[in-house]
Amino acid sequence: MDFNVKKLASDAGVFFTRAVQFTEEKLGQAEKTELDPHLENLISRADCTKNWTEKILKQTEILLQPNPIDHTGARIEEFIYDKLDKKLPSRTTNAELLGQYMLDAAKEFGAETPYGSTLITVGEYQRRLGGAEREFLQTSAATFLSPLRNFLEGDWRTISKERRLLENRRLDLDICKARLKKAKQAEAKAAAAPDFQETRPRNYVLSASASALLSEEVDKAEHELRVAQTEFDRQAEVTRLLLEGIGSTHLNHLRCLQDFAEAQATYYAQCHHYMQDLQRELNRCANAVTAPHTSASVCPVPVPSAVLSGPTSSGAAAGSSSSSQTPVTLPVEQAQLPVTGARKARVLYDYDAHDTSELSLLADELITVYTVPGMDPDWLIGERGNEKGKVPVTYLELLS
C-alpha cells in the first residue's frame, strides 16, 4: 500500500490553516473576500431550488404512496431493485386487491344471488380503478419523480462539490492575503528600526540580512497570492457556469410538472368515467327488480355525492325500494314535472354519452329538459339546439 506521509502531512496542514482562517472570519478577526453579487444571487437561487425540490419530491411521494412501509415491503424492494439496476415490477394496488376480494366473495355467496352479482359488478370496477391508479403511479414516477430525484442525486451533487472547492479556494486566497499583509508589516517594522550602522557595524550586517529575508518573504507571499487569486477566479467561473444551468433545470421541471398534471387529470377522468358506469350498472340492477315487496338484499342504488338544489319531497322516492334502505331523494320539481312541460337546467358536471340515445353534457352549460310518460325517474330528456337525448338527473340543477 502506497502511503505518502509527506502528502498526508501537507494536506493536514492545509486543512488546519483553512480551519483557522474560517474560525477567525466567524469571530471577526480576519477579513473575508466577498463573492461577486451575481454569483451570490446564483448560489441563493440554487439553494432555493434544491430545498423546494426536496420538499415537492417528498410530498409527491407521500401523495402517491401514503403508506410506503406496507405488507409488500415497498421501501426495501425499491432499494434492492435500485442497487441491482433493475426495473421495479408493478405492484397490486389496494383497489385491485379490494376488487379481487369482492370477486372471491361472490363465488362463495353465489354469482346468481343479488348480493353476489353486485359484488361482481363493484369488484370489476374496483379492479379497473386500481389499474388506472397503477398506470398513474408508473407515469408519475417516470415523468415527474425521476427527473426531480436525478437533479438532487446528480446535478446538485456536482454543484455542491464545486461550491465546496470554491470555498476552499476563497479560504486559500484570504490566507495568502493575510500572509502578505503580515510580511509587509514585518518589513516596514524592520525598516523603521534604529540604525546601528555607526555604533555597531556587526548589527548593521545582521539588519541588512534580515531585511533581505523579509523582502524575499514579501515577494514569495505576493507570488502565492497571485496563484491563489488565479485559482479562485477560475473556480468561481466554473461554479458560475454550473449555477446558471439552474435555469435549464427549472424549464425541465416545468415540463415534468405539466406531464404530472396531465397524468393526474387523465387518472381522475378515468375514475370519474368508471364511477359513472358503475352507478349506471347499479341503477339498472335496482330498476330490474319490479317485485312489489323487494328484499333488502337487492343491488343497492348508490347515492350521488352532489346534493341537488331545491326542496325535496317524499313523492320523489316513487319507484324506489319500500324496504328500510334509504331511497335516492330527488327534487320535487323533477317528480312533478309535467309530460309536455319544459324548463331550463344547469349542468353540474361533465357527462359523456354512452350510446346514441344519450346526450353529452358540459359543466355549467344550460339545456332544456322535460320528461315523458313511463320514463325512468333517474333520467330526463335534454335538448341543446338540434341535439336531443337522455341525461341523468344527478348531473343537473333545475332552474325556476
N, C-alpha and C positions, 0 to 999 in steps of 0.2 A: 504494500500500500504506500503510495507516494504522499508523504506528509511533509508539507513545506512549512517549517517552523517560522521562517522569516516572513513569509506571506501572511501567516496567521497572526503574527505579532503586529505586522503592519496594519492589517485590517482591524485588529482590536484597537490599535492606536487611533486610527481614523474614526472608528465608531465612538471612542471615548471623547475625542476632540469635538465631534459633532454634538454629542450629548451635552458637553459643557457649554457649547455655543447656544444650543437650543434652550438650556436652562437659564442662561444669562439673559437671553432675549425675553423669556417669560417674566423674569424678575426685573426687567427694565434696565439691566446693567450692560447691555450690548445693543448695538444698532442692528436693524434688520432691513435687508433690501426688499423693497416693496415690488410686487409684480405689476406688470402693465395693467391698467384698468380694463382694457378689452379682455385680457387673459383672465383677470379676476371675475369678470362677468360670465365668461365661458365656463369657468370652474363652478360658479354658483348655479348656472343653468344645468350643468351636467349633474351636480349633486341633487338638484330638484327632480330631474328626470329619473335618476336612479331610485330615489326614495319613493316617488309616486308609482313607478313601475313595479316595485316590490309590493306595495300595498294593493294595487289593482290586480296583480297576478295572484296574490294570496287570497283576496276576497273573491275573485272569479273562481278559483279552485274550490273555495268553500261553497259558492253558489252551485257549481256543477256537481260537487261531490260533498254534501253536507257532513257525511259520516265516513271519512276515509278509512278508519280502522274498524272494519266490519268483519263478518264471518269469512269473507274471502281473503282477508289479509292483504288488502289492496296496496297499502304502502310498501310492504315487504316485497310483494310481487312486482310492483313498478321498479323498485330498487334493483332487484335481481335482473330483470329484463334489460334495464338500462345499462348495467355493468356488462352484461353479455352482448350488448349492442344488437338486441333483437326486438322485433315489434311486439308490443304487448297485445295479447289476444283480447277480443272484445268480451266483456263480462255480461252476464244476465242482469238486466235492470230489475228494480223492485216491482215495477208494473208488470213486466213479463212473468216474474215469479208469482205474483198475485193471480195473473190470468191463468197460469198453469195449475195453481191450486184450485181455482174455480172449475176448470175443466175436469180435473181429477175428482172433485167433489160431485160433479154432475154425473159421472159414471157410477158413483156409489148410490146416489139418490134416484137415478134413473133419468135418462135423457128425455123420456116422453112425459115426465111429470112437469107441471107448470114451473116448479122451483128449479128442477134440473135444466129445463130448456132455457130459463132465464139465466142461470149460471153459465151456460154455454155461450149465450149471446154476450153477456157482460165480460166473460173471460176472454173471448176472442178480441173484443175491443180493447181490453186491458193489455193484451199482448201487442196489439197494433200501437197503442200508446207507448208501450215500452220499447218497441222497435224504433219509433220516431225519436224517443229520448236517447237511445243508444247512438243513433245516427247523428243527433245534435251534439252529443258529447264528443264523438270522434271528430266531427267537423270543427268544433270549437277548439279542441286540443291541437289540431293540425294548423289551423289558420290564425289562432289568437294566442293560446298559451305558449306554444313552442317558440314563436318569434320573440315574445317577451322574455322567456327563460333564456333563449340564446343570447339576447342582448346582455342580460345580467351575468351569464356564465362565460361569455366570450368577449364582446366589445368592452364591457365595463371592466373586466379584469385587466385588459390591455391598457385602458385609460388609467386605471389605478396604479399599475406598475410604472407607467411613465410619469405620473404625478409624484410618486414616491421618489423616483430618480431625480425629478426636477427639484424637489425639496432638498435632497442631498446636495445637489449642485448649488443651490442657493446657500445652504449652510457652509459649504466649502468656500464659496465666494466671500461670504461675510467673515469667515475665519481668516482668509487672506487679507481682507481689508483691515481687520483688527491687527494682524501681524505687521502689516506695512505701517500702520499708524504707530504702533509701539516702536518699530525700528527707527522711524523718523524722529520720534520724541527722544529716543536714546541718543541719536546722532546730534540733535540740536542741543541736548543737555551737555554732551561731551564738548561740543564747540563752544559753549558758554562757560566752561570750567576755567579757573585761574591758570595762566600760562606759566609754566615752570622753566621756560627757556633760559633765563638769565641766571637764576639761582641754582637750579638743579637740572643740568643737561641730560642726565640719565632718565629723569622723569619725563623730559620732553620727548625722548626717543620712545618711551613707553606710550605716551599720549598720542603720538603720531601713529604708532602701530595700532592702538585701539581705535583711533579714528578711521584708519583704513579698513579695519574689520567691520566697523559699524556701517561704513559706506558700502562695503561688499554685501552686508546683510540687507541693507535697503534695496540694493539692486536685485538681489535674489527674491526679496518679498514682492517687488514690482513685477518681476517676471512671472512668479507664481500667480499673482493677481490677474495678469493678462491672460494666462492659460485658463484660470478659473472662470474669468469673465466670458471667454470664448466658449467653453463647455456649457456654461449656464445659458448663454444666448442660443446655442444650438439645441439644447434640451427644451428650452422654452418654445422654440419654433416647432419642434416635433410634437410637443404637448398641445400646442395651439391648433395644429392641423387635426389632431385626433378629436379635440373638443369641438371643433367646428363641424365635425361629422355628426354631432348630435342632431343637427337639423335634418339630416337624411334619416336618422333614426326616428324622429318624430313623424316624418312622411310615411315611413314604413309602418309604424304603429297605427297611423291614421287609416291606412288601407286595411290593416288587420282588424281594427275596430269596426270598420264598415262591414267586413266579412262576418265578424261575430254577430253584429246586429242583424244582418240578413239571415244568418243561420238561425238565430233566435226567433225572428219573425216567421220563418218557414216552419219551425218546430211548433210554435203556438198556433199557427194557421192549421197545421195538420191535426193538432189536438182538438181545436175547435171543430174542424170538419168531422173527426171521428165521434166526438160527443154529440154532434147534430145527428149523425147516422144512428148512434146508439139510442138517443131519445126517440127517434122515429121508429126504430125497431121495437122498443118497449111500448110505445103508444099503439102500434099495430097489434102487439101481443095482447094489450089490455082491451082494445076495441074488438078483438076477435071473440072475446068472452061475452056472449049475449044471453047467458042464462039469467033468470030473474033473481036467483039467490047465489051470487058469486062468493066463493070462499076467499079467505084472506091469503090463500096460497097462490093466487094467480100472479102473473107478471106485474110488478109494480109500475106505476106511472111516475117517472121522475119529475119532481117539482123544479121548474126553472129557477135559476138564481136571481134573475131580474124580476123586479116587482113592477107590474104594470100599474100605471096611474089610473085614478078614477075610483069611485066607490064600488064595493063588491056586494054580492047578494047570494043567498043560499040557492037561488034558482040557477046560478051559473054552474052549479055542480051537476046539472042534469046529465044523465047518461053515464056518470061515474059509478064506481062500486058503492053499494049500500052497506058494505061492511065497516069495521072500525078503522080501516085505513083512511087517512086524511085525503080527501079528494083535491084535485087541482082547482083552485079558485080562479074564476075568470071574471073580467069586468062585467058589470050589469048591463052596460051598453051593448056588449057583444051578445049576451044571451037574449036580449030583447030587440036585436037589430031586425027590422022588417025585411021581408023577402025582396021587395023591389026597392028598398031604401039604400042609399049610398052615402058615404061620408069619407072625410079625409082621415088619414092616419100617417103618423111619422114613424119611420123605420128606426128601430133602436140599434140593431146590429146588422152587419153584412150577412147575406144569406145566398148560397149558391144552389140554384135549381138542380135537382137530381134527375128530372125527366122533363119531357115537353109539356106536361100538364102543370108544372110549377113555374113560378116567376122569380127570377133572381132579384135580390134587393141590395141596396147600398145604404149604409148607415146615414141617418139624418135626412134622407130624401122623403118627399111627400108623395103618397099614392092615394088612389081612390079604392075603397074596399066595400064589399057587400057580401051577403050570404044568400044561399039558395036552399030550398026545402030538402031535407034529408041529408044535408052535408055534415061531415064530421065537425063537431063543435070546436075542435082544435085548429081548424083551418078556415080561411076566408078566401073569397075571390078578389084578387088585386088587379088594378088596371093602372098602367102608366103609358099614356099616349095610345099607340096602337097595340101595345103589348098587354097580354092578359094571362093570368094563371093563378094557381093556388099559392097562398102564402100562409106560413104558420103565425098564429095569433100571438105567440110568445115573443115574436120579434117586432111587435107593433105597439104603438101608443095611440089609441083612438082619440081624435080631437073633437071637441064640441063644436 
